Amino acid sequence: MTLDKRDTVQVLERELSLLQSGWYDPFPAASWRAPLFFEDSPTCPNFSHKTRSRPCTECVLMQFIPVRHSGEKVPCRHIRLNDEGETVDDLYRCGTPEESKAAMRDWLINTIKNTKEKRARFGPDREHSGPAFYMPDAT
């Protein structure tokens, strides 16, 4: 269980919206690399921090990370995206930008659908509150 009180479906729907709006497209004039899935998103608890000041255990995405990878420096890179076991990390190593975006889009759509179906059958798994994106402290 994470400390993150955001609604999983809302977070994933916003992430899908970012993907579809071009958030993860390379922007050569602004950066030497394309944005990284989840890590360079307002979904990440460390989005506005120059250092990784918040533990990843505070992220709503931890529920999608295999236990053996939960202690990794960036555990969201180990989210399994399909039945073949392909992960976000695999996309960075072997996928083209188009393949990566398609795999991420498919995972988001399927995970949103499955989570909604689970809730319809069993009810919400916990109480949710707050915005879909991580809100940095005002300090």
C-alpha positions as CSV (number, residue, x, y, z in Angstrom):
1,M,0.0,0.0,0.0
2,T,1.3,3.4,-0.9
3,L,0.9,6.8,0.8
4,D,-0.4,8.2,-2.4
5,K,-4.1,9.1,-2.1
6,R,-4.8,9.9,-5.7
7,D,-7.3,7.9,-7.6
8,T,-5.6,5.3,-9.8
9,V,-8.0,5.6,-12.7
10,Q,-7.8,9.4,-12.7
11,V,-4.0,9.3,-12.7
12,L,-3.9,6.8,-15.6
13,E,-6.4,8.8,-17.6
14,R,-4.4,12.0,-17.2
15,E,-1.2,10.1,-18.2
16,L,-3.0,8.8,-21.3
17,S,-4.1,12.4,-22.0
18,L,-0.5,13.6,-21.7
19,L,0.7,10.8,-24.1
20,Q,-1.9,11.6,-26.7
21,S,-1.3,15.4,-26.5
22,G,2.4,14.9,-27.3
23,W,3.9,15.4,-23.8
24,Y,6.3,12.5,-24.5
25,D,7.3,13.7,-28.0
26,P,10.9,14.8,-28.3
27,F,11.4,18.5,-28.4
28,P,14.9,19.1,-29.7
29,A,15.3,22.7,-28.8
30,A,14.4,22.1,-25.1
31,S,16.2,18.9,-24.2
32,W,18.9,16.4,-25.3
33,R,16.4,13.5,-24.9
34,A,12.7,12.8,-25.1
35,P,10.8,12.9,-21.9
36,L,10.7,9.6,-19.9
37,F,7.4,7.9,-19.3
38,F,6.1,8.6,-15.8
39,E,9.4,10.1,-14.5
40,D,9.1,13.3,-16.5
41,S,5.4,13.5,-15.8
42,P,3.3,15.4,-13.2
43,T,2.3,11.8,-12.2
44,C,5.7,11.4,-10.5
45,P,6.1,12.5,-6.8
46,N,9.5,13.9,-7.8
47,F,8.3,15.8,-10.9
48,S,9.2,19.3,-9.8
49,H,12.2,18.2,-7.7
50,K,15.8,18.4,-9.0
51,T,16.7,15.6,-6.6
52,R,14.6,12.6,-5.9
53,S,13.5,13.9,-2.5
54,R,10.4,11.7,-2.3
55,P,10.5,7.9,-2.1
56,C,8.9,6.1,-5.0
57,T,6.8,4.2,-2.4
58,E,4.7,7.4,-2.3
59,C,3.6,6.9,-5.9
60,V,0.2,5.4,-6.9
61,L,2.1,3.5,-9.7
62,M,3.8,1.2,-7.1
63,Q,0.8,-1.2,-7.4
64,F,1.9,-2.0,-10.9
65,I,5.5,-2.7,-10.1
66,P,6.7,-6.3,-9.5
67,V,7.8,-6.8,-5.9
68,R,11.3,-7.8,-7.0
69,H,11.7,-4.3,-8.6
70,S,10.1,-2.2,-5.9
71,G,13.5,-1.3,-4.4
72,E,15.0,-0.1,-7.7
73,K,16.1,3.5,-8.0
74,V,13.3,4.1,-10.6
75,P,10.8,1.3,-10.1
76,C,8.3,2.6,-12.6
77,R,10.7,1.6,-15.4
78,H,9.8,-2.0,-14.5
79,I,6.1,-1.9,-15.0
80,R,5.1,-4.8,-17.2
81,L,3.3,-3.5,-20.2
82,N,2.1,-6.6,-22.0
83,D,1.7,-10.4,-21.9
84,E,5.2,-10.7,-23.3
85,G,6.6,-9.1,-20.2
86,E,8.0,-6.0,-22.0
87,T,8.6,-3.2,-19.6
88,V,9.1,0.6,-19.8
89,D,12.9,-0.1,-19.4
90,D,12.8,-2.5,-22.4
91,L,11.2,0.3,-24.5
92,Y,14.0,2.6,-23.7
93,R,16.6,0.0,-24.7
94,C,15.0,-1.5,-27.8
95,G,11.8,0.3,-28.9
96,T,11.5,3.1,-31.4
97,P,9.6,6.2,-30.2
98,E,6.5,5.1,-32.1
99,E,6.6,1.5,-30.7
100,S,7.2,2.9,-27.2
101,K,4.2,5.3,-27.4
102,A,2.0,2.6,-28.8
103,A,2.9,0.1,-26.1
104,M,2.4,2.7,-23.4
105,R,-0.9,3.8,-24.9
106,D,-2.1,0.2,-25.0
107,W,-1.0,-0.5,-21.4
108,L,-2.8,2.7,-20.2
109,I,-6.0,1.9,-22.0
110,N,-6.0,-1.7,-20.8
111,T,-5.1,-0.9,-17.2
112,I,-7.8,1.8,-17.0
113,K,-10.4,-0.6,-18.4
114,N,-9.4,-3.4,-16.1
115,T,-9.3,-1.2,-13.0
116,K,-12.8,0.2,-13.8
117,E,-14.1,-3.4,-14.3
118,K,-12.6,-4.5,-11.0
119,R,-14.2,-1.6,-9.2
120,A,-17.5,-2.4,-10.8
121,R,-17.3,-6.0,-9.5
122,F,-15.7,-5.4,-6.1
123,G,-16.0,-1.7,-5.3
124,P,-13.2,0.7,-4.8
125,D,-10.1,-0.7,-3.2
126,R,-9.6,2.3,-1.0
127,E,-10.7,5.9,-0.5
128,H,-9.2,8.4,-3.0
129,S,-8.8,12.1,-2.7
130,G,-6.8,14.8,-4.3
131,P,-5.8,15.7,-7.8
132,A,-4.7,13.3,-10.5
133,F,-1.2,14.8,-10.5
134,Y,1.2,15.0,-7.7
135,M,1.0,18.4,-6.1
136,P,4.4,19.6,-4.8
137,D,4.7,21.2,-1.4
138,A,4.5,24.9,-1.4
139,T,7.8,25.1,0.4
